[in-house]
Amino acid sequence: MVAAISLPENLDLKTAAPLKAAFLERRGAEIIVEADQVRRLGGLCLQVLLAARKAWEQDGHPFSIKGPSEAFVETTRLFGAAGALLPTEFQGAES
């Protein structure tokens, strides 16, 4: 079974708790995070995403980011989290 989460346009303080809950509901299965609509990524939501990735890794289930928007990629790089979160093809590309 594969679960999916479609990230909203704004990942800000208000979005962090619902995002965490969405991940908790889907734990225990492969997950695909659709990041193509993201325009703004805040630090707290980035922490939720990083914690989810680590939890999936520890559980032995695949965790993937699908089609990250330019804003998602750039913000992840600025926070220094590209290697931990982005698909390989987005980790080293220059903007």
C-alpha positions in Angstrom: 0.0 0.0 0.0 1.2 3.5 -0.9 0.0 6.6 1.0 0.2 10.1 -0.4 0.2 13.6 1.0 -0.3 16.6 -1.2 1.4 19.6 0.4 -0.4 22.9 0.4 0.8 26.1 -1.2 1.8 27.6 2.2 3.7 25.5 4.7 3.7 27.9 7.6 3.2 27.8 11.4 -0.6 27.1 11.0 0.1 24.1 8.8 2.7 22.3 11.0 0.3 20.5 13.3 -2.1 19.3 10.6 0.9 18.2 8.5 2.3 16.2 11.5 -1.1 14.6 12.0 -1.3 13.7 8.3 2.0 11.9 8.5 1.0 10.0 11.7 -2.2 8.8 10.0 -0.1 7.3 7.2 2.7 5.8 9.1 3.5 2.2 8.4 3.3 2.3 4.6 5.3 3.7 1.7 4.6 7.4 1.3 4.8 9.9 -1.6 4.9 13.6 -0.7 3.6 15.7 -3.5 5.4 19.1 -3.3 4.6 20.6 -6.6 2.2 23.3 -5.2 4.5 24.6 -2.5 5.2 28.3 -2.7 6.3 29.0 0.9 8.1 26.5 3.2 8.7 27.6 6.8 11.2 26.1 9.2 8.7 24.3 11.4 7.1 22.5 8.5 10.6 21.6 7.2 11.3 20.1 10.6 8.0 18.0 10.4 9.1 16.8 6.9 12.6 15.9 8.1 11.2 14.1 11.2 8.8 12.1 9.0 11.5 11.1 6.6 13.6 9.8 9.5 10.6 7.9 11.0 9.9 6.3 7.6 13.6 5.4 7.3 13.6 3.8 10.8 10.5 1.9 10.0 12.0 0.6 6.7 9.4 2.1 4.4 10.1 4.3 1.3 9.6 8.0 1.7 9.8 10.1 -1.5 9.2 13.7 -2.5 7.5 13.9 -5.9 7.8 16.9 -8.2 9.0 19.5 -5.8 8.3 23.1 -6.8 11.2 25.5 -7.4 10.3 27.3 -4.1 10.3 24.0 -2.2 13.7 23.1 -3.6 15.3 26.5 -3.1 14.0 26.8 0.5 15.2 23.3 1.4 18.6 24.2 0.0 18.7 27.5 1.9 18.0 25.6 5.2 20.8 23.2 4.4 18.4 20.2 4.2 18.7 19.3 0.5 20.7 16.1 1.1 18.3 14.9 3.8 15.1 15.6 2.0 15.2 16.2 -1.7 15.4 13.6 -4.5 18.9 13.1 -5.7 18.3 15.0 -9.0 17.4 18.2 -7.0 20.2 18.1 -4.4 23.0 19.8 -6.3 21.4 21.7 -9.1 22.1 25.5 -9.2 19.2 27.9 -9.3 
